[in-house]
Amino acid sequence: MLNFILASSSPRRRELLKNLGLDFQVIASNFNEESISSSNPIHLVQELAYNKALSVKKKVCKDALILGADTIVLKEGILGKPKNEKEAYEILKSLSGGCHRVITGFSIISTYSMVEFTGYEITKVFFKELTEEDILTYISTGEPMDKAGAYGLQGRGSLFVSRIEGDYFNVVGLPLFKLNEALEDKFSFKLLR
Ligand SMILES: Cc1cn([C@H]2C[C@H](O)[C@@H](COP(=O)(O)OP(=O)(O)OP(=O)(O)O)O2)c(=O)[nH]c1=O
């Protein structure tokens, strides 16, 4: 059977694929995300996703499909993962009481053919007005620290989100609907089996 490789260290992405019953291997990419900068968020997430997948392709000899992804939050500027608690505070303050977009780029590279596909999905997220206590208590849980936009919609961050427009799973790290379509259309690979 064809190997499926997730080129990501994200436990959320692993969980999302596991929930589909997919048999896959995880190989974290060692691509340096700082090496790419772009003011265009859609270019940026796709470029990062592609390079994460490509860096893993270089390590793999067997026939496989390799999936890389990158998630950012867009609110006036591009927001990635907070570097420290102060940055998490500033990000959460900026998201408070408004709406922002979460963009995930994803890239699939085949090691056995020349086929590659890169795409993205956008989800709109609406935040309630956060109090000082909300922000400080949330930061003290540690949850914001490894997540784009300093929150996890799948965790306590759900308590701040009044509604979303679009794919929930895209916010958590993988746009499963679009991923499935691309796998079927471009690689004849079925997630539903
Ligand atoms: C907005 C949001 C992001 N996130 C996570 C998904 C991603 O793991 C992370 C964004 O960082 P990424 O750089 O996309 O991914 P990563 O560093 O976790 O893993 P890798 O680069 O190895 O693939 O933020 C959530 O878990 N929940 C959310 O609600």
The ligand as an ORCA input file, in Angstrom:
! r2SCAN-3c Opt
* xyz 0 1
  C      -5.673     29.123     15.247
  C      -5.231     27.780     15.747
  C      -3.971     27.260     15.468
  N      -3.589     26.039     15.927
  C      -2.266     25.468     15.650
  C      -2.202     24.602     14.380
  C      -0.714     24.554     14.124
  O      -0.172     23.411     14.817
  C      -0.179     25.833     14.763
  C       0.375     26.770     13.710
  O       1.729     26.520     13.515
  P       2.357     25.883     12.200
  O       3.677     26.565     11.994
  O       1.364     25.894     11.078
  O       2.591     24.350     12.575
  P       3.469     23.723     13.731
  O       4.685     24.565     14.018
  O       2.574     23.412     14.899
  O       3.904     22.322     13.119
  P       4.756     22.056     11.744
  O       5.396     23.346     11.298
  O       5.768     21.013     12.131
  O       3.743     21.539     10.767
  O      -1.286     26.449     15.420
  C      -4.467     25.280     16.697
  O      -4.103     24.168     17.137
  N      -5.719     25.760     16.969
  C      -6.148     26.974     16.533
  O      -7.319     27.350     16.807
*
